[in-house]
Amino acid sequence: MAPAEVSVANDRVQILTVHAAKGLEWQVVAVPHLSGRVFPSTASTQTWLTDAGDLPPLLRGDRATVSEHGIPVLDTSDVNDRKRLSDKISDHKNRLEQRRIDEERRLLYVAITRAENTLLLSGHHWGGSEAKPRGPSDFLCELKDIIEQSENNTAAGDPCGVVEHWAPAPADREPNPLRDRVIEALWPTDPVGAQRKGVDNGAALVTEAMSGELDANTADVDGWAADVDALLAERGRAADPPAPPLPALLSVSTLVELGRDPDAVAQRLRRRLPTRPDPHALLGTAFHDWVQRFFHAERLFDLDDLPGAVDRDAGDTEDLAELQAAFAVSPWAARMPIDVEVPFDMVIGGRVVRGRIDAIFADDDGGTTVVDWKTGEPPDTPEAKQHTAIQLAVYRLAWAQLHGCPVESVRAAFHYVRSGRTVSPDTLPGADDLVALLDAA
C-alpha cells in the first residue's frame, strides 16, 4: 500500500485514532477517554468459540508462530470427560481475554509515545447516557500509581508526571448529570441579515455583488469573510505543502535521487518509512562483495549507503554468476586498483555527503580514474545520463579532497558489467553545481 499522506500542519489541532497516529509525533499529545469500559474496551467479548467470523488459532496463517505472538491455543488432546473439557474452554476464554487486554495495553503504549514534549491523559466518570458511572480505567489508575511513586522516590530524580486533578467517585445511586441534559443546536445566522434589500435567494445576491449594486460596506457580523479567508488559505497550504528541509547528512544515492526526482525526496522526508528490500540493490551488493574478494580487499559495508543502492535499472533476469563471468573478461579485471570500496564524508553546501567509491585505478599520465560498477543497463535518455553523472561528480571530488590532488587529474567512469561497456561522461558537474542542486531543494 502507498504510504498515507500526512499534511504538514503546525497551526492546528489534529484529532485521529491511535491506529492512525502510529509512527507519527507531535509536540503536545492528549489521550482522552481512559475510562472504564472504554479504554481498555469491553464492547466486544466475541471469540472464535462464539463468532464464526473469528478464525481459530490453529487455522491462522501464522499458526506456526502462535507461541511467539502470544495467541492462546485450545489443546484438547488430553481431555477425556465433559468436566475437563469445560475447564479447558473456560481457561481458554480467560487467556483470550487477557490477550485482548494486552493488545489494548500495547495500543496505549503507541498513544503515549507520540508526544515530543507534553503528554496529557484524562478519563471521565460519566458517559452520555449510561446510568452507571464508568470511572477511571485500569490503565489510568496504573499510570497514576507510577506518577505518585516517582513523586515519593526523590532519589530517582524529577517525577515522571503530575496528577493535576483526580475527581472523586460519584456517590452510590447518584444520577447521571449528563443523561437528561438538552443541548440546543443553533443554526448559523444570516451574514447579511437585514441588508438583503428584499433579495431572498443566494443567486440573486451573487448577481448583485458581481454587478457592483450590493453595498460594499455591508457588515460581516458573524465573521464569515474571515472564516472563508482562513479556509482558502488552508486549502492553499494543503495543495502546496512546504518542502521539508534536507537533513545535515546525505548519502550519495539521496543526492542522485534529488537530481532525478526532488518531489520523491521531499515525500520521503515528510513520511519516513522503512523501504522494502530491493532485489536489484541486493544483487548489486552481492556483486560488490565479490569484486572485493576478486581484488583481495575485504572491507565491511556501511548500512547507510550500501553498494548498488543507486542501481535501480537492473533487469529481473540478472544473475550473480553471469555478472562475475562478464567482469572476469573485462579490461578492469586485468588491472590492479589503487584501492577499493573507499568510504568518504565530504561537505557540500553546508551538508555532509557520505558515500563509498567502488574502485580507483592509476593512469599512465599520473592521474587516476574512479570507477563505479553498475549491474544494470546504461541510461538511454539524456536526462538519465545527466542524473547518473551526479554520482561520478561526487566520487571525483571526494577522491581529489582525500588525496589533495587537483580535481582535473581525476577521471570518472561507469562500468556496466553485464554489457562490458565503460562510459565516461564528457562533462561532470562541479562543486558549484552540486551546491546549487542542494540549495534548490
VOGU-3710 file (C-alpha; in Angstrom, 3 decimals, decimal comma):
1> mapaevsvan> 0,000/0,000/0,000  1,156/3,531/-0,698  2,151/5,486/2,436  -0,555/7,726/3,834  -0,371/11,414/3,030  0,205/13,414/6,215  -0,278/17,150/5,951  2,368/19,387/7,454  0,365/21,429/9,970  1,881/23,269/12,912
11> drvqiltvha> -1,050/25,599/13,497  -3,948/23,269/14,150  -5,257/20,546/16,433  -5,461/17,143/14,760  -7,958/14,545/16,021  -7,310/10,951/14,978  -7,368/7,397/16,231  -4,405/5,778/17,940  -4,020/3,403/14,994  -3,748/6,311/12,556
21> akglewqvva> -1,206/8,053/14,803  1,248/5,160/14,757  4,698/6,257/13,621  3,942/9,996/13,923  4,904/12,588/16,538  3,520/15,880/17,856  4,860/18,336/20,408  1,710/18,027/22,529  -0,494/14,920/22,618  -3,749/14,476/24,560
31> vphlsgrvfp> -5,198/10,989/25,146  -8,780/11,223/26,464  -11,311/8,514/27,346  -9,062/6,473/29,654  -12,237/5,333/31,387  -13,691/2,009/32,391  -15,336/0,034/29,582  -13,807/2,488/27,042  -10,009/2,069/27,092  -9,480/-0,820/27,523
41> stastqtwlt> -12,734/-1,515/25,753  -15,201/-4,165/26,838  -17,517/-3,663/23,881  -16,634/-6,927/22,142  -16,435/-10,211/24,026  -16,812/-12,433/20,958  -14,225/-15,147/20,385  -13,810/-17,877/17,800  -15,834/-20,096/20,128  -18,961/-17,958/19,596
51> dagdlppllr> -18,271/-15,981/16,416  -17,920/-17,764/13,063  -16,093/-14,730/11,667  -13,157/-15,180/14,057  -10,586/-17,778/13,000  -9,466/-20,419/15,495  -5,755/-20,044/16,310  -4,842/-23,313/14,580  -6,377/-22,070/11,296  -4,483/-18,778/11,268
61> gdratvsehg> -1,841/-18,183/8,629  0,731/-17,511/11,352  -0,150/-20,637/13,336  3,479/-21,806/13,150  4,460/-18,869/15,357  1,402/-18,601/17,597  3,508/-19,045/20,698  5,699/-16,096/19,660  2,610/-13,903/19,153  1,093/-14,976/22,470
71> ipvldtsdvn> -2,013/-16,401/20,785  -3,655/-18,945/23,112  -4,309/-22,381/21,642  -7,024/-24,705/22,928  -5,401/-28,100/23,435  -7,930/-30,898/23,973  -5,604/-33,805/23,326  -5,686/-34,929/26,977  -9,432/-34,363/27,550  -11,404/-37,479/28,442
81> drkrlsdkis> -14,527/-36,140/30,165  -17,013/-33,280/29,911  -15,871/-31,564/33,132  -12,272/-31,470/31,942  -13,361/-30,025/28,562  -15,451/-27,336/30,279  -12,486/-26,313/32,435  -10,223/-26,182/29,400  -12,683/-23,978/27,480  -13,126/-21,648/30,473
91> dhknrleqrr> -9,356/-21,299/30,866  -9,000/-20,695/27,126  -11,577/-17,891/27,259  -9,711/-16,254/30,136  -6,452/-16,389/28,195  -8,137/-14,895/25,127  -9,490/-12,065/27,272  -6,074/-11,454/28,791  -4,547/-11,312/25,330  -7,197/-8,781/24,260
101> ideerrllyv> -6,275/-6,583/27,238  -2,580/-6,961/26,430  -3,306/-5,789/22,864  -5,109/-2,742/24,271  -2,125/-2,081/26,531  0,177/-2,143/23,505  -2,194/0,283/21,786  -1,954/2,616/24,771  1,843/2,428/24,530  1,561/3,663/20,939
111> aitraentll> -0,659/6,548/22,078  1,520/7,782/24,953  4,748/7,623/22,930  3,522/10,040/20,226  4,391/13,121/22,319  7,653/15,000/21,883  7,281/17,388/24,842  3,926/17,174/26,609  1,515/14,284/27,219  -1,972/14,904/28,647
121> lsghhwggse> -4,095/11,978/29,904  -7,687/12,104/31,090  -10,699/9,974/31,885  -14,283/10,583/32,972  -16,813/9,073/35,345  -19,969/9,594/33,291  -20,878/8,669/29,737  -23,509/10,495/27,742  -26,461/8,235/28,550  -25,329/5,494/30,933
131> akprgpsdfl> -26,909/5,077/34,339  -23,776/3,540/35,867  -20,559/5,593/36,159  -17,607/4,369/34,175  -14,853/5,535/36,478  -11,161/5,580/35,563  -9,777/2,693/33,541  -7,226/0,296/34,989  -4,650/1,835/32,653  -5,228/5,345/34,026
141> celkdiieqs> -5,035/4,063/37,608  -1,758/2,308/36,831  -0,311/5,479/35,319  -1,451/7,474/38,371  0,326/4,996/40,666  3,523/5,289/38,607  3,454/9,094/38,865  2,836/9,024/42,615  5,651/6,510/43,134  8,045/8,729/41,194
151> enntaagdpc> 6,993/11,721/43,346  7,775/9,769/46,529  11,075/8,416/45,235  13,198/11,576/45,409  16,385/9,597/44,783  15,198/8,792/41,245  15,174/12,479/40,215  12,261/14,542/38,929  8,782/12,968/38,904  7,694/11,484/35,593
161> gvvehwapap> 4,461/13,454/35,651  1,894/15,387/37,666  -1,660/14,449/38,667  -3,372/17,791/38,132  -6,820/16,663/39,242  -8,427/13,393/40,279  -12,206/13,669/40,612  -13,788/11,667/43,451  -16,044/8,772/42,516  -19,779/9,570/42,341
171> adrepnplrd> -21,869/8,583/45,325  -23,981/5,438/45,245  -27,156/5,831/43,159  -26,113/9,308/42,068  -27,922/10,105/38,791  -26,005/10,759/35,624  -25,831/14,561/35,324  -25,444/14,271/31,517  -28,384/11,962/30,904  -31,181/14,496/30,801
181> rviealwptd> -29,187/17,460/29,597  -30,697/19,021/26,475  -28,186/20,514/24,066  -29,736/23,062/21,726  -28,108/23,373/18,306  -28,357/26,874/16,809  -28,237/27,324/13,077  -25,714/30,000/11,955  -27,301/33,371/11,441  -27,529/35,023/8,044
191> pvgaqrkgvd> -24,306/37,007/7,479  -26,096/39,873/5,784  -29,416/39,644/7,592  -31,386/42,844/7,262  -29,152/44,147/4,484  -30,651/41,749/1,933  -32,863/44,525/0,490  -35,622/42,067/-0,277  -33,381/39,606/-2,151  -34,359/36,177/-0,873
201> ngaalvteam> -32,101/33,820/-2,809  -28,367/33,376/-2,981  -28,081/33,501/-6,758  -29,644/36,953/-6,923  -27,357/38,166/-4,138  -24,286/36,991/-6,063  -25,580/38,739/-9,171  -25,879/41,980/-7,209  -22,373/41,626/-5,837  -20,888/40,964/-9,274
211> sgeldantad> -22,676/43,936/-10,792  -21,470/46,208/-8,009  -25,001/47,012/-6,804  -24,517/45,350/-3,391  -23,471/47,688/-0,610  -19,723/47,186/-0,178  -19,975/48,400/3,418  -22,256/45,551/4,496  -21,023/44,479/7,933  -19,620/40,991/8,357
221> vdgwaadvda> -21,498/40,463/11,610  -20,583/36,818/12,199  -17,104/36,879/10,729  -17,949/34,696/7,718  -15,475/36,521/5,481  -12,642/35,820/7,920  -13,665/32,159/8,095  -13,714/31,858/4,319  -10,304/33,533/4,049  -8,902/31,084/6,609
231> llaergraad> -10,351/28,096/4,743  -8,971/29,310/1,413  -5,546/29,858/2,970  -5,646/26,364/4,480  -6,574/24,856/1,116  -3,652/26,679/-0,476  -1,232/25,312/2,109  -2,576/21,778/1,653  -2,288/22,000/-2,130  1,311/23,182/-1,937
241> ppapplpall> 2,817/21,966/1,353  6,223/23,374/2,238  9,134/21,123/1,349  10,836/19,720/4,441  14,441/20,835/4,968  17,178/18,498/3,834  18,956/16,691/6,675  22,509/17,647/7,591  23,780/14,228/6,458  23,004/12,863/2,982
251> svstlvelgr> 24,008/9,712/1,139  25,197/9,825/-2,460  22,114/7,877/-3,523  19,907/10,601/-1,981  21,853/13,267/-3,877  21,338/11,361/-7,137  17,626/10,964/-6,376  17,453/14,696/-5,634  18,617/15,390/-9,170  16,247/12,785/-10,631
261> dpdavaqrlr> 13,055/13,426/-8,644  13,175/16,116/-5,907  9,451/15,643/-5,176  10,061/11,989/-4,290  12,842/13,022/-1,902  10,551/15,580/-0,256  7,803/12,965/0,131  10,248/10,512/1,706  11,450/13,163/4,148  7,875/14,052/5,114
271> rrlptrpdph> 6,965/10,432/5,783  9,999/8,499/6,946  9,159/4,837/6,469  11,345/1,788/6,070  11,668/0,762/2,433  11,070/-2,699/1,093  14,348/-4,527/0,271  15,176/-4,013/-3,410  16,335/-7,244/-5,097  18,322/-5,182/-7,622
281> allgtafhdw> 20,206/-3,406/-4,843  20,764/-6,747/-3,098  22,256/-8,155/-6,310  24,487/-5,087/-6,600  25,638/-5,563/-3,003  26,470/-9,233/-3,623  28,429/-8,335/-6,757  30,399/-5,591/-4,989  31,258/-8,011/-2,219  32,540/-10,486/-4,827
291> vqrffhaerl> 34,653/-7,789/-6,560  36,301/-7,006/-3,237  37,352/-10,624/-2,868  38,409/-10,691/-6,524  40,894/-7,906/-5,801  41,789/-9,462/-2,412  40,361/-6,500/-0,486  37,959/-7,372/2,329  36,053/-4,474/3,889  32,732/-4,030/5,638
301> fdlddlpgav> 29,889/-2,135/4,001  28,141/0,825/5,590  24,437/0,139/6,060  23,829/3,835/5,338  24,987/3,602/1,740  25,195/0,014/0,524  26,945/-0,536/-2,802  24,437/-0,964/-5,564  21,856/1,252/-3,852  21,821/3,587/-6,873
311> drdagdtedl> 21,490/0,705/-9,374  17,747/0,988/-9,937  17,690/-0,087/-13,588  18,815/-3,681/-13,219  16,761/-6,308/-15,006  14,840/-9,024/-13,229  16,821/-11,776/-15,002  20,230/-10,707/-13,708  22,224/-13,428/-12,084  25,316/-13,086/-9,917
321> aelqaafavs> 27,238/-15,831/-11,731  26,633/-14,149/-15,090  27,887/-10,836/-13,734  31,008/-12,497/-12,363  31,774/-14,122/-15,707  31,243/-10,849/-17,570  33,536/-8,939/-15,228  36,290/-11,552/-15,438  36,741/-10,859/-19,184  36,608/-7,048/-18,843
331> pwaarmpidv> 39,768/-4,882/-19,093  39,328/-3,814/-15,463  39,776/-7,358/-14,194  43,352/-7,392/-15,557  44,323/-4,179/-13,732  45,245/-3,788/-10,081  43,367/-0,926/-8,396  44,958/1,580/-6,057  42,120/0,975/-3,622  38,573/-0,385/-3,499
341> evpfdmvigg> 35,447/0,440/-1,507  36,838/3,716/-0,176  34,448/5,438/2,274  34,283/9,220/2,457  32,497/12,112/4,162  32,552/15,367/2,212  30,942/18,741/2,939  28,916/20,152/0,040  26,831/23,270/0,508  26,965/23,045/4,296
351> rvvrgridai> 25,810/19,399/4,356  27,811/16,240/4,806  27,566/13,843/1,866  28,577/10,281/2,682  29,380/7,539/0,198  31,813/4,883/-0,943  33,924/4,753/-4,106  33,944/1,309/-5,743  37,497/1,341/-7,174  40,324/3,714/-8,098
361> fadddggttv> 42,902/2,949/-10,813  46,161/4,725/-11,658  46,505/6,099/-15,203  49,680/6,255/-17,315  49,746/10,069/-17,293  49,906/10,230/-13,497  46,208/10,835/-12,993  43,595/8,480/-11,584  40,228/7,090/-12,627  37,438/6,360/-10,181
371> vdwktgeppd> 35,180/3,576/-11,407  31,695/2,672/-10,272  30,450/-0,828/-11,077  26,918/-0,911/-12,467  24,865/-4,096/-12,549  22,134/-2,551/-14,708  21,997/-1,232/-18,244  23,350/2,161/-19,407  20,807/5,022/-19,357  19,145/5,653/-22,701
381> tpeakqhtai> 17,985/9,265/-22,297  19,970/12,497/-21,883  18,108/13,249/-18,641  19,019/9,886/-17,130  22,654/10,320/-18,169  22,718/13,730/-16,531  21,333/12,365/-13,271  23,781/9,456/-13,075  26,661/11,860/-13,753  25,946/13,420/-10,346
391> qlavyrlawa> 27,178/10,240/-8,681  30,501/10,288/-10,557  30,920/14,016/-9,872  30,674/13,394/-6,128  33,149/10,480/-6,258  35,591/12,550/-8,306  35,511/15,466/-5,868  35,757/13,130/-2,882  38,895/11,370/-4,166  40,527/14,715/-5,016
401> qlhgcpvesv> 39,840/16,003/-1,489  41,002/12,781/0,177  44,373/12,916/-1,574  44,814/16,667/-2,038  45,150/16,428/-5,804  43,625/18,683/-8,474  40,131/17,598/-9,411  41,116/17,890/-13,091  43,568/14,993/-12,625  40,752/12,652/-11,545
411> raafhyvrsg> 38,692/10,944/-14,220  35,451/9,088/-13,558  33,628/6,286/-15,332  30,796/3,802/-15,007  31,493/0,217/-15,992  28,294/-1,608/-16,938  29,290/-5,144/-16,041  26,713/-7,130/-17,969  27,274/-5,374/-21,313  31,014/-4,859/-20,751
421> rtvspdtlpg> 30,730/-1,149/-21,585  32,705/1,575/-19,806  31,102/5,011/-20,064  32,871/8,261/-19,187  30,641/11,369/-19,348  32,017/14,221/-21,421  31,352/16,696/-18,624  30,691/16,293/-14,930  29,028/18,735/-12,524  31,475/20,732/-10,453
431> addlvallda> 31,328/21,608/-6,788  29,295/24,766/-7,501  26,753/22,742/-9,499  26,272/20,306/-6,596  25,850/23,187/-4,162  23,208/24,702/-6,456  21,401/21,332/-6,561  21,215/21,262/-2,752  20,191/24,915/-2,490  17,324/24,339/-4,942
441> a> 15,861/21,515/-2,822
//
